[in-house]
């Protein structure tokens, strides 16, 4: 079990080579798509973090046998598109929004009743953007506030294809509708207003799904079967982001992260850091299980303020807590615009990031859709709180490594949601032991 609190002090240079745990988004999708494939899928470098384990438990509750050969190696015995069984109990998604939203899409096509719930944090998160188009497809979905909040009850089956424009560039909404579309009576066309991550599309195509993609438009035809697939999950870029930033900020640092997923829809942080002057390079670029992979080397750098907006926001949406830490050490002003989506993550990430970084002395102000950060500002150790948000917890830990004195990060058990072994990985690279 992860500790409740974490104490950090200023770090020495970080050096060495390291591999990241498996990508969280791809681990979720490998489980869900493997469950409805025909045949046996093998998943290597699965992420055994709390969010992905929630998906594993729900898949097993739907009658899918999953052998755990090791914590990171799974054998999934697929039941086919129509082989899932009605669960005996409510499906608990923990605090994983990905689990709930993608499951809602998959279960909308099943001819039985399913109820999805989660912890208090997840039950506060918005689900209307998934529920509304699923209802258009013919699913019966009930939930609190008219279906806008969990728990959700779905009576699936008899879906129809639709032509639908997503209100936001959300990979979770897009993926939920793609999964539901496998069960529709005709093709579904989705219009996506931005470069949301495309892991679901890549995996569906590899499994024989009939997908056409062009100019922000996706068309999927329902199929009779998906083929089982062996997947090696690349290292998680969103987890690597914390190491990339701390190595950029701590003088004398140089680290290489091997086997990292570098899907173009995920690495907006790299573009932002390079614009700020960071020395970050990719090498040995290759494709593994349909996903772009590379080794990444980053070195300590002097940063300058930039504006982050537009399509870059979508491609860096999970990385803003740690990007703001980098901005506190950049020369000049950093402005983030168009990131209102941050207000409906695990927490209101605009409000909580500003609140906690101010405790460390950062000059940061909230905007309705982002941040305004002035730098460089020396950070001072203080007591800060994660608010139960794994990405904020890790960002605050990194901030503590460049702050003077001692920093106490409270409620860090949530780090296990996405990056088990975070503290040990930093220690392995030679930074101050956490």
Secondary structure by P-SEA (a helix, b strand, c coil): ccccbbbbcccccccccccccccaaaaaaaaaaaaacccbbbbccccccaaaaaaaaaaaaabbbbbcccccbbbbbcccccccccccccccccccaaaaaaaaaaaccccbbbbbbbccccccccaaaaaaaaaaabbbbbbccccccccbbbbccbbbbbbcccccccaaaaaaaaaaaaaccbbbbbbbccccccaaaaaaaaacccccccccbbbbcccccccbbbbbcccccccaaaaaaaaacccbbbbbbccccccccccaaaaaaaaaccccccccccccccbbbbbbbbcbbbbbbbbbbccccccccccaaaaaaaaaacccbbbbcccccccccccaaaaaaaaaaaaaccccccccccccccccbbbbbbbbbccccaaaaaaaaaaaaacccbbbbcccccccccccaaaaaaaaaccccc
